Amino acid sequence: IKFSPTGFINKTKSSKSYLLSNLLNYNTLKKNIALNTSANWIYGSNQEALTNNDLSLHGDLNFFKPGKKLYYWTLVNFDKSYSLKVNYRLQAGAGASYNFIDSPWLRINISDGILYEKGDITTESRNKIIYSIPRNSCRLLYKWSIKDRLTISGIHFYQPSLKSLKDYIIQS
């Protein structure tokens, strides 16, 4: 379990603003199953208005056999963002993942699967768009530890719509 509350208050002669960020993670590993969850809430305002009230929830379940390079996953994501005018976005899906390298100092993993996404956004002209889209979800994960002094890691997603290649999500 990990809880990371952070934030700042900025007050000058003519303005005042604040931003709070709260992150909660829970992860567990059993013999053949790994569960990872996280919740992140960002809240902020300035003297004129609310600037952030953003919530992101994530959960994934991985099914594997110890020593095997291939495993299977399922996931659920929920996002709500005041600042980006996302009323909600829900993703759920499943797929397979492969560990190309999995050593104590280097890990490279690629996964691919199918997601179903449903969302509700408000455009700049205050129009509501409610949509549902099947997506491919490709992920690159890496972690490189250099002599226990420096770790370089990343998770990168490319999620194109299965209906239109012009509709995609890149997350890093």
C-alpha positions as CSV (number, residue, x, y, z in Angstrom):
1,I,0.0,0.0,0.0
2,K,1.3,3.4,-0.9
3,F,-0.3,6.8,-0.2
4,S,1.3,10.0,-1.6
5,P,-0.5,13.3,-0.8
6,T,1.2,16.3,-2.3
7,G,0.3,19.9,-3.1
8,F,1.2,23.5,-3.0
9,I,-0.3,26.9,-2.0
10,N,0.8,29.9,-4.0
11,K,0.0,33.3,-2.6
12,T,1.3,36.6,-3.9
13,K,0.2,40.1,-3.4
14,S,-2.4,39.9,-6.1
15,S,-3.4,36.2,-6.4
16,K,-3.9,33.0,-4.6
17,S,-4.1,29.4,-5.9
18,Y,-3.6,25.9,-4.6
19,L,-3.4,22.4,-6.0
20,L,-3.7,19.1,-4.1
21,S,-2.8,15.7,-5.5
22,N,-3.5,12.5,-3.7
23,L,-2.3,9.1,-4.9
24,L,-3.3,5.7,-3.4
25,N,-1.9,2.4,-4.7
26,Y,-2.5,-1.1,-3.6
27,N,-0.6,-4.0,-5.2
28,T,-0.5,-7.7,-4.2
29,L,1.2,-10.8,-5.7
30,K,0.1,-14.3,-5.2
31,K,1.5,-17.5,-6.7
32,N,-0.3,-17.1,-10.1
33,I,-2.1,-13.8,-9.8
34,A,-1.0,-10.1,-9.5
35,L,-3.4,-7.3,-8.6
36,N,-2.5,-3.7,-9.1
37,T,-4.8,-0.8,-8.2
38,S,-4.5,3.0,-8.0
39,A,-6.6,6.0,-7.4
40,N,-5.5,9.6,-8.1
41,W,-7.4,12.7,-7.2
42,I,-6.2,16.2,-8.2
43,Y,-8.1,19.2,-6.8
44,G,-7.2,22.9,-7.3
45,S,-8.4,26.4,-7.6
46,N,-7.3,29.9,-8.0
47,Q,-9.0,33.0,-6.6
48,E,-11.4,33.1,-9.6
49,A,-12.6,29.5,-10.0
50,L,-12.1,25.8,-9.7
51,T,-9.2,24.7,-12.0
52,N,-9.0,20.9,-11.2
53,N,-11.3,18.2,-9.9
54,D,-9.8,15.2,-11.7
55,L,-10.2,11.6,-10.7
56,S,-8.4,8.6,-12.1
57,L,-9.0,5.0,-11.0
58,H,-7.2,1.9,-12.3
59,G,-7.2,-1.8,-11.7
60,D,-5.6,-4.7,-13.5
61,L,-5.3,-8.4,-12.8
62,N,-2.6,-10.5,-14.3
63,F,-2.7,-14.3,-14.6
64,F,0.6,-16.1,-15.1
65,K,2.6,-19.2,-14.4
66,P,6.0,-18.6,-12.6
67,G,8.9,-18.9,-15.1
68,K,6.7,-18.4,-18.2
69,K,7.2,-15.4,-20.4
70,L,3.6,-15.2,-21.6
71,Y,0.8,-14.1,-19.3
72,Y,-2.8,-12.8,-19.6
73,W,-4.3,-9.6,-18.2
74,T,-7.6,-7.8,-17.6
75,L,-8.0,-4.1,-16.7
76,V,-10.5,-1.4,-15.9
77,N,-9.8,2.3,-16.0
78,F,-12.1,5.2,-15.0
79,D,-11.2,8.9,-15.6
80,K,-13.1,12.1,-14.8
81,S,-11.4,15.4,-15.5
82,Y,-12.9,18.9,-14.8
83,S,-9.9,20.6,-16.4
84,L,-10.1,18.6,-19.6
85,K,-13.9,18.5,-19.7
86,V,-14.1,14.8,-19.6
87,N,-17.3,13.9,-17.7
88,Y,-16.2,10.3,-17.6
89,R,-14.2,7.8,-19.6
90,L,-14.5,4.1,-18.8
91,Q,-12.2,1.4,-20.3
92,A,-12.4,-2.3,-19.8
93,G,-10.5,-5.1,-21.6
94,A,-8.3,-8.1,-21.7
95,G,-5.2,-9.3,-23.6
96,A,-1.8,-11.0,-23.5
97,S,1.6,-9.8,-22.5
98,Y,5.1,-11.2,-23.2
99,N,8.3,-10.6,-21.1
100,F,11.1,-10.4,-23.7
101,I,13.7,-9.8,-20.9
102,D,12.9,-10.3,-17.2
103,S,16.1,-10.1,-15.1
104,P,16.8,-8.4,-11.8
105,W,18.4,-5.4,-13.6
106,L,16.4,-5.3,-16.9
107,R,12.8,-5.9,-17.8
108,I,11.2,-5.4,-21.3
109,N,7.6,-6.3,-21.7
110,I,5.1,-5.8,-24.6
111,S,1.4,-6.4,-24.3
112,D,-1.6,-6.2,-26.7
113,G,-5.3,-6.5,-26.2
114,I,-8.7,-5.3,-26.9
115,L,-10.5,-2.6,-24.9
116,Y,-14.0,-1.3,-24.9
117,E,-14.2,2.5,-24.1
118,K,-17.3,4.5,-23.3
119,G,-17.1,8.2,-22.6
120,D,-18.8,11.5,-22.2
121,I,-17.0,14.8,-23.0
122,T,-18.0,18.4,-23.3
123,T,-16.5,20.4,-26.2
124,E,-15.4,24.0,-26.0
125,S,-18.7,25.0,-27.5
126,R,-20.5,23.2,-24.6
127,N,-21.7,20.4,-26.8
128,K,-21.8,16.9,-25.1
129,I,-20.3,14.0,-27.0
130,I,-21.2,10.5,-25.7
131,Y,-19.4,7.7,-27.4
132,S,-18.4,4.1,-27.3
133,I,-15.4,2.7,-29.1
134,P,-13.5,-0.6,-29.3
135,R,-9.8,0.0,-29.2
136,N,-6.6,-2.0,-29.6
137,S,-4.3,-1.4,-26.7
138,C,-0.5,-1.9,-27.1
139,R,1.8,-1.3,-24.2
140,L,5.6,-1.1,-23.8
141,L,6.9,-1.5,-20.3
142,Y,10.6,-1.3,-19.4
143,K,12.7,-1.0,-16.2
144,W,16.5,-0.7,-16.2
145,S,18.4,-0.6,-12.9
146,I,22.0,0.5,-13.1
147,K,24.1,-0.8,-10.2
148,D,21.2,-0.2,-7.7
149,R,21.9,3.6,-8.0
150,L,19.8,4.6,-10.9
151,T,16.5,3.2,-12.3
152,I,15.0,4.2,-15.6
153,S,11.5,3.0,-16.1
154,G,8.5,3.7,-18.3
155,I,5.1,2.6,-19.4
156,H,3.8,3.8,-22.8
157,F,0.4,3.0,-24.4
158,Y,-0.8,3.4,-27.9
159,Q,-4.6,2.8,-28.2
160,P,-6.0,3.3,-31.7
161,S,-9.7,3.0,-32.3
162,L,-10.7,-0.1,-34.3
163,K,-13.1,2.1,-36.3
164,S,-10.8,4.9,-37.3
165,L,-7.0,5.3,-37.2
166,K,-7.5,9.1,-36.8
167,D,-8.9,8.3,-33.3
168,Y,-6.1,7.2,-30.9
169,I,-4.8,7.7,-27.4
170,I,-1.1,8.0,-26.6
171,Q,-0.2,7.8,-22.9
172,S,3.2,7.8,-21.4
